[in-house]
Amino acid sequence: MSEQSWLHSRWMLIIVICMAALYTLIMCNLLFVSGRAPGPNYQYNLAPFETIRPLLLERERYNTDTWVKNLFGNIVLFIPLGIWMPWLFRKCRRFLSFTSIVVMVLLAVEVTQLIARVGSFDVDDIILNTIGAWIGYAGYQLFIFSLRKT
């Protein structure tokens, strides 16, 4: 069975679509529902690296839980996005198209958080989430490359 027929078979696409839908539901819950109530004191950050810099350079000021959640959580949670987007959408197989679509999706998430006053609008979240999606995209590309070599 060739890469194209195996990778894009009906059953494989159904599995990836189901996993993407489940991932989307989980992320919507994490980003908009779970432990988040609209509040009058909404915080936002429009300056790049404003929240990342202290986490990296002044790590001793933060407990490990805060440090790991803010840096690695924002990266790791978006790795699956970088895998299933190029798998399901041909347009997302080119890096620049993929990156621009991911940034638009993440901006929409942050603006929705701003309007709904849940979570916080943070440009650093967009940066870290994009890095996570890039890691997933690189994994997807390595997977495709390894299939072509065998």
N, C-alpha and C positions, 0 to 999 in steps of 0.2 A: 504494500500500500504506500503510495507516495505521500510526501509531506503535506501537500495541498489537500488530498482527499482525506487523510487521517485527521489533520489538524482542523479542517473545516467541515468535517462530516456532520450530519444532522445531530447525532447524539452528543458529540463533543460541543457543538454550539449550544444545544439545550442545557448541557451541564454548565457551561461558562455563563450563559444568560441567567440561569437560576442562581449561580454563585454571585453574579454581579447584582442581581435584584436583592438578594439577602444582604450583601455588603452595603448596598444603598440604604436599606431599611435600618440596619444597625447604625450606620453613620448618621442618618437623620435623627435617630433616637439620641445618639451621643451628642450631636451638635445642637439640637433644638429642644429636646424634651428632658432627658435624664438629669435630674438635679438642677435644672435651669428654670428659674421663674423670672418673669419680667420684673425689672426693678427700676426705681427712679434714678439711682446712681449708676448710670451706664458708663463703662470705661471704653476707651478706644485708643489706638495708636496708629498714627499715619507716618511715623518716621522709621525708615528701614533700620533694622538691627538695634532698635531702642530696647527691646526686651531680650533679644538674643545675646547682645554684648555682655550685659551683667551676668547672665547665666554662664557664659563661657569664661569671662575674666575674673569674676568675683564669686566663684563657685562655693566658697566656704560660707558665704552669707545665706545660702539656701540649704534646706534639708534635702536629702537625696531624693525623696519622693517628688518634691516640687521640680527639682532639676531634671529628673528623668522624664516626668510627665510632659513638661514644657518643651524640652528639646527632642527627646527620642520618641515620645508619644506622637507628637505632631508629624514626625517623619514616618515612623513605622505604620501608623494607621492609614497612610495614603499609598503605601507600596502596592496593594492590590489594584488600586485605580490605574497604576502604570502597567499592570499586566493585562487586565481585561479590556481596557479601552482600545489598544491597538489590535487585540485579538478579535474584537467585535466590529470595530469600525475601520475600514480600509484607510480612510482619510487620516487617522491617527497613527499610521505606521511611519510617517515621516516625522522626524524629531521636532522641527519647527511648528508644524501643524499640531502635533501632539501637545507641545508646550503651550501654544497659544490657547488651545481649547481647555487644557487643564487650568491655566491661569484664569480664564473667563469663568469656569465652573467654580473655582475657589473664591473668586471675587463675588460671584452671586451668593455663595454661602455666607461670606462675611457681611455683605450688604443686607442679606436676610436677617442675620443675627443683629445687625444694627437697627433695622426697622422694627423687628420683634422685641428688641431689647433683651435678648437672651445671649449668654456667652459674652464675647467682646469682639469688636472689630479690631483686628490687629494685622497690619501688613506683614509682620514677622511670621504670623501663622501661614500666610500665603507663601512666603519664602520657604519655610520648613516643609509645608505640605507639598510644594512643588518638588523639592529635593526628594521626598519620599516617592512621589510619582515617577521621578527620573530613575530612581533605583529600581522600581518595578519595571519600567520601560527597558532599562538595561538588561534586567533578568529575562524579560520576554525576548529581546533581541538575541541574547546569548542562547536561549532555548532554540530559537529559529535557526540560528547559525549552526548549532550542534546537530540539528536535524538534517541540515543541508550537507554537512560533512560526512554523515554516516550513510 
